[in-house]
Amino acid sequence: MAKSLKKYYSSSEVATLLGIDIGTLYYWERSYNILPERSSTQRRRYTPRQVEQLRTVYYLVKEKGLKGEAVKRVLSDNAVVPAEERKAEVLAALKRADKTVGELMQQLKRFYRAKMVKE
């Protein structure tokens, strides 16, 4: 985990960092027992460790397709999926998508060539 300059993050900051809405953040918070501290005005304050746990939840749910109990098991092991592993998986997915787009482009070119020959 990279060193953070911030001691705490607000709900809106965490939601923006993860690219999720506040409702999803609060749902994950309750479901996976990642309970932030509260400020004197009762606003949620997430530590950098909790942000990393929520990044792990995001990765497990959105990228790996895991559901409730499976995610809880990973988190109960006090695990945080390293950023390097998340990045490697995202890069692999992007490479697959790039290959698929390239194949689709080739198919479109063949289609248009065939159409031009018929006309």
C-alpha positions as CSV (number, residue, x, y, z in Angstrom):
1,M,0.0,0.0,0.0
2,A,1.4,3.4,-0.9
3,K,2.0,5.9,1.8
4,S,-0.9,8.3,2.0
5,L,-0.5,12.0,3.0
6,K,-4.1,12.0,4.4
7,K,-5.0,10.5,7.8
8,Y,-8.7,10.2,6.9
9,Y,-11.0,10.3,3.9
10,S,-14.6,11.4,3.7
11,S,-17.4,9.2,2.2
12,S,-17.5,11.3,-0.9
13,E,-13.7,11.0,-1.4
14,V,-13.8,7.3,-1.0
15,A,-16.8,6.9,-3.3
16,T,-15.0,9.0,-6.0
17,L,-11.7,7.1,-5.6
18,L,-13.5,3.8,-6.1
19,G,-15.9,5.1,-8.8
20,I,-19.0,3.9,-6.9
21,D,-22.0,5.8,-5.4
22,I,-22.4,6.6,-1.8
23,G,-25.2,4.0,-1.3
24,T,-22.9,1.2,-2.5
25,L,-20.1,2.4,-0.2
26,Y,-22.5,2.4,2.8
27,Y,-23.8,-1.1,1.8
28,W,-20.3,-2.5,1.6
29,E,-19.4,-0.8,4.8
30,R,-22.3,-2.7,6.6
31,S,-22.0,-5.9,4.7
32,Y,-18.2,-6.3,5.1
33,N,-17.9,-4.7,8.5
34,I,-15.6,-1.9,7.4
35,L,-16.8,0.7,9.9
36,P,-15.2,4.1,9.7
37,E,-14.6,6.3,12.7
38,R,-16.9,9.2,13.2
39,S,-15.9,12.9,13.5
40,S,-17.3,15.1,16.3
41,T,-20.0,16.0,13.8
42,Q,-20.8,12.3,13.2
43,R,-19.3,12.3,9.7
44,R,-17.7,9.1,8.5
45,R,-13.8,9.2,8.4
46,Y,-12.1,6.3,6.6
47,T,-8.5,5.5,7.3
48,P,-6.1,4.6,4.4
49,R,-6.3,1.0,5.6
50,Q,-10.1,1.0,5.3
51,V,-9.8,2.6,1.8
52,E,-7.5,-0.3,0.8
53,Q,-10.0,-2.8,2.2
54,L,-12.8,-1.1,0.2
55,R,-10.6,-1.2,-2.9
56,T,-10.2,-5.0,-2.3
57,V,-14.0,-5.3,-2.0
58,Y,-14.4,-3.4,-5.3
59,Y,-11.8,-5.7,-6.9
60,L,-13.4,-8.9,-5.6
61,V,-17.0,-7.8,-6.4
62,K,-16.5,-5.9,-9.7
63,E,-13.5,-7.6,-11.2
64,K,-13.6,-11.1,-9.8
65,G,-17.4,-11.4,-9.6
66,L,-17.4,-12.7,-6.0
67,K,-20.4,-12.4,-3.8
68,G,-21.1,-11.8,-0.1
69,E,-19.7,-14.8,1.8
70,A,-16.7,-15.2,-0.5
71,V,-15.7,-11.6,-0.1
72,K,-16.2,-11.9,3.7
73,R,-13.8,-14.9,3.8
74,V,-11.1,-13.0,2.0
75,L,-11.6,-10.0,4.3
76,S,-11.7,-12.2,7.4
77,D,-8.1,-13.3,6.5
78,N,-7.3,-9.6,6.9
79,A,-6.3,-9.7,3.3
80,V,-5.9,-6.7,1.0
81,V,-5.3,-7.6,-2.6
82,P,-2.1,-5.8,-3.6
83,A,-2.4,-2.9,-6.0
84,E,0.1,-4.7,-8.3
85,E,-2.2,-7.7,-8.6
86,R,-5.2,-5.5,-9.3
87,K,-3.2,-3.6,-11.9
88,A,-2.0,-6.7,-13.6
89,E,-5.6,-8.1,-13.9
90,V,-6.8,-4.8,-15.3
91,L,-4.0,-4.7,-17.8
92,A,-4.8,-8.2,-18.9
93,A,-8.4,-7.3,-19.3
94,L,-7.5,-4.3,-21.4
95,K,-5.2,-6.4,-23.6
96,R,-8.1,-8.9,-24.2
97,A,-10.4,-6.0,-25.0
98,D,-7.9,-4.5,-27.4
99,K,-7.6,-7.8,-29.2
100,T,-11.3,-8.1,-29.4
101,V,-11.7,-4.6,-30.8
102,G,-8.9,-5.4,-33.4
103,E,-10.8,-8.5,-34.5
104,L,-14.0,-6.6,-34.8
105,M,-12.3,-3.9,-36.9
106,Q,-11.0,-6.6,-39.2
107,Q,-14.5,-8.1,-39.6
108,L,-15.9,-4.6,-40.3
109,K,-13.3,-4.0,-43.0
110,R,-14.0,-7.4,-44.6
111,F,-17.8,-6.6,-44.5
112,Y,-17.3,-3.2,-46.1
113,R,-15.0,-4.5,-48.8
114,A,-17.5,-7.3,-49.6
115,K,-20.3,-4.7,-49.7
116,M,-18.3,-2.4,-52.1
117,V,-17.6,-5.3,-54.4
118,K,-21.3,-6.1,-54.7
119,E,-22.2,-2.5,-55.5
